[in-house]
Amino acid sequence: MEKKYLKLNDIDAYKISFNLSNVIWKNVLCWNNLAKDTVGKQWIRSADSISANIAEGFGRYTKKDKVSFYRYSYGSIKESLDWNEKARKRGLLTDGEYETIFNELQKLPKLVNQLIKYTNEKLEK
């Protein structure tokens, strides 16, 4: 029987966060310079950081390293939720854009926690 190895694109948290970061990128591109420079740049960084930290953790060798990066990703989820709220309050998003992004961000904490749990249970060191 051939052993199946987990790939980065098999991880739901990675796929959702990668796609979400591109949605945020496209929204921010349409904003004025002040909005891009204040909210936009930081929101893009925090959203990009979600999938980037999952990818980096996935590539690490030890359980401790993997889990550390997954936890950084969790923090970036919370930061992205904050920027989503600020963008809505400042009139930078339509209600539909806000809801779409919010709903996708809401899926991620549970998925990242499942990834941490899986890593802790399945890896020896």
C-alpha positions in Angstrom: 0.0 0.0 0.0 1.4 3.4 -1.0 1.7 5.9 1.8 -0.2 9.2 1.2 1.5 12.4 2.3 -0.4 15.5 3.2 0.2 18.4 0.9 -0.1 22.1 1.7 -3.1 22.5 -0.7 -4.9 19.7 1.2 -5.2 22.0 4.2 -8.5 23.9 4.2 -7.2 26.7 6.4 -4.5 27.3 3.9 -6.8 27.3 0.8 -9.3 29.6 2.4 -6.8 32.0 3.7 -4.8 32.1 0.5 -8.0 32.9 -1.5 -9.2 35.4 1.0 -5.9 37.3 0.9 -6.4 37.8 -2.8 -10.0 39.0 -2.3 -8.7 41.6 0.1 -5.9 42.6 -2.2 -8.4 43.2 -5.1 -10.6 45.3 -2.8 -7.8 47.5 -1.5 -6.5 48.2 -5.0 -9.6 50.3 -5.7 -9.2 52.5 -2.6 -7.8 56.0 -2.5 -4.2 56.6 -1.4 -5.0 57.5 2.2 -7.1 54.4 2.7 -4.5 52.2 1.0 -1.6 53.6 3.0 -3.3 53.3 6.4 -5.8 50.5 6.5 -5.0 48.8 3.2 -1.3 48.0 3.6 -1.7 46.6 7.1 -4.8 44.6 6.2 -3.0 43.0 3.2 0.0 42.2 5.4 -2.2 40.6 8.1 -4.3 38.6 5.5 -1.2 37.5 3.6 0.4 36.4 6.9 -2.4 33.9 7.6 -1.6 31.6 4.7 2.1 32.4 4.7 2.5 31.3 8.3 0.5 28.1 7.6 2.8 27.4 4.7 5.9 28.1 6.8 4.7 25.9 9.6 3.9 23.2 7.2 7.5 23.3 6.0 9.0 23.1 9.4 10.4 19.8 10.7 9.5 19.8 14.4 6.0 19.8 15.9 7.0 22.7 18.1 8.1 24.8 15.2 5.0 23.9 13.1 2.6 24.8 16.0 4.4 28.1 16.6 3.7 29.2 13.0 0.2 28.0 13.1 -0.4 30.1 16.2 1.1 33.2 14.4 -1.5 32.5 11.7 -4.2 32.5 14.4 -3.1 36.0 15.5 -3.2 37.3 12.0 -6.7 36.0 11.7 -7.7 38.2 14.6 -5.8 41.2 13.2 -7.5 40.7 9.8 -10.9 40.7 11.5 -10.1 44.0 13.1 -9.1 45.5 9.8 -12.3 44.2 8.2 -14.3 46.0 10.9 -12.3 49.3 10.4 -12.7 49.1 6.6 -16.5 48.7 7.0 -16.8 51.5 9.6 -14.7 53.8 7.3 -16.9 53.1 4.3 -14.3 51.3 2.3 -16.3 48.1 1.8 -19.8 47.4 0.6 -22.0 45.4 3.0 -21.6 42.4 0.7 -17.8 42.7 0.6 -17.7 43.0 4.4 -19.9 40.0 4.9 -18.0 37.8 2.4 -14.7 38.5 4.1 -16.1 38.3 7.6 -17.7 34.9 6.9 -14.5 33.5 5.5 -12.4 34.9 8.4 -14.9 33.3 10.8 -14.1 29.8 9.4 -10.4 30.1 10.0 -9.9 30.0 13.8 -11.5 26.6 14.1 -9.6 25.2 11.1 -6.3 26.5 12.5 -7.0 25.0 15.9 -7.8 21.7 14.2 -4.5 21.9 12.3 -2.7 22.5 15.6 -4.5 19.6 17.3 -3.7 17.3 14.3 -0.1 18.3 14.4 0.2 17.7 18.2 -1.5 14.3 17.9 0.1 12.9 14.8 3.7 14.0 15.0 6.1 12.4 17.4 8.5 15.3 17.9 
